[in-house]
Amino acid sequence: MQRHGIRGLILAAAAATALAASLTGCSDDNTPASTVSKAASAASAAGEALASATAEAGRKLGEVKNGVNAKGDVRVDSHVTTDSGGRATAKVTVTNSASSQKSYAVQVNFRDTSGNLLDAVVVTVSDVAAGASKDATARSNRTLSGDVTADVARAVRH
């Protein structure tokens, strides 16, 4: 799914760039070859940014020592909003099912309505009392447009 999401993002960026270039008129540098090259560069940059965000999320979760899978303790609000900087935000709620205070590292994936992965972030929710709940905010690494959803990819309790 992730590989398909990156491919879809790259194709969508290439198509959007090509369409925008054809609709904005011609200049000396808007030859078909130049337009395709610019679209490919934009798509490549978008794909690299997503790959970087996903790798960073994996690295952060990999740093957690003695962690336990706790995806069942975490939920993300389906209502994704946009902050003043244009980044997607989603409310994350952790309910500690352990018998002592714990901290959580949660990977939240932002997706488009087709399910394509747009961004991945890790949210740390520290010092959640036993049996208690605590909220945090997941914020995308960059500006995301259109209808965006969020889901919990992984969660580790430590």
N, C-alpha and C positions, 0 to 999 in steps of 0.2 A: 504494500500500500504506500509506503514512504517513497519508494523509487518511482511509482506511478505518480505520486503527488508532485515530486520534483519535475518529472517530465511534463506533467500537465501545466505546471507553473511556467516552465521554460517556453512551452508552445504558446500559452496564452500571452506571455510577455512579448514574444516575437510577433504574434499576430497583431496585438494592440499597437506595437511600435510601427509595424508596417502600415497598418490602417491609418494611424495618426499622421505618418509621414505623407501618405498619399492624399490625405484630406487637407493638409496645411499648405499645399502648393509646392512648387519646385524652386530650388535654388541651384547654384552651380554644383553643390555637393549632394544633391538628392537623386542620383542615378539609381536605378534598381539595385545594382550591385552594392552601392553605398548604403541604401536603405536596409537591405538584407544584412549587411555587415553590422550596422548599428543595432538592428533588432537582435542579432545573435549575441552581440556584446552585452546588451541589456539583459537578455535572458540568462546568459552565463553568469553575470553578476548577481542576479536574483537567485539562481541556483546555488552559487557559492555562498551567499549570505545564509540561505536556509541550511545548507550543509554545515556551515560554521556554527549556527545556533544549535542545531541538533547535536553536533559533536560536543559543544560546550555543556549542554544539558547532561549528556552522558558522562562527561568528565566530572561534573559537580556531584552527580549521584554516585559515581565510582569512588569519590573521596570519603563517603560515609562509611565508617568502620562499625562492624557489628550491627548492621542494619537488618531490619525485618520487613518483609513485604507488608505494606499497610494500605494498599490501594482501597480496601474496603472501609477504611476509616476516613476517607476523603471524598468530598463531593465538590464540584465546581458549578457555579450558577450558570444556567443556560443563557441568561441575559448578558451578552457581551456589550460593553459600552466603549466609547472612545474618549480618551483624556484630551486635555487642551492641546497636547502636542500631536494628536492624531494617532496615538498608539492604542491598540485594543487592550481593554482591561476586563478581568473577570474575577468575581469574588470566589475565593476558595475557603471551604469550611472543613476543619479537621476536628474529629471527635475521637479522643484518646480512649481506646478500648483496653489499654493496659492497666495494671493495678498500681502503677507509679507514674510520676511525671515523665514525659517523653518529649522529644523534638522530632520534627518531620521535615523531610526534603521531598518536594512534590514537583514532578514534571507535568506541566500543562502544555498541551498542544493546541494551537489556534489553527482552525481549518476554514476553508470556504464552504459554501453550501453543497458542493459536489463531494466534499470529504477530502479534498486535496490539502496536504499539510502546508501551511503558510509560515509558521514560526513555532518555536519550542522554547520554553523558559523553565527555570527551576525556581520555586518559591520555598523559602525556609520558614517554618512556623516553629518557633522555639518555645520550650517550657510550657507545654500543654498539660495541665493537671489531670490526674487519673479521673476518667469518667467525664471530663469537661470538654467543651468545644471552644475553638478559637478560630477567628477569621483572619484572612490575609488577602492581598490583591496580587493577582498575576498580571503582569504588564508586558506586552509584546516588545521585542527588541527594536522594532522599527514600525513605521506607519503601515497600517493595513487598511485596505479599502473594501467596500462592498459588505455584504452580510457575512459576518464572521461568527463562528461557534468556537467553543472551548471544551476540551475534555481532559480528564486525568489520564495520562499515559502510564506513569509509574509513581509510586509513593513508597518511601522508606521511613520506618520509625526507628529512632535510635535514642 
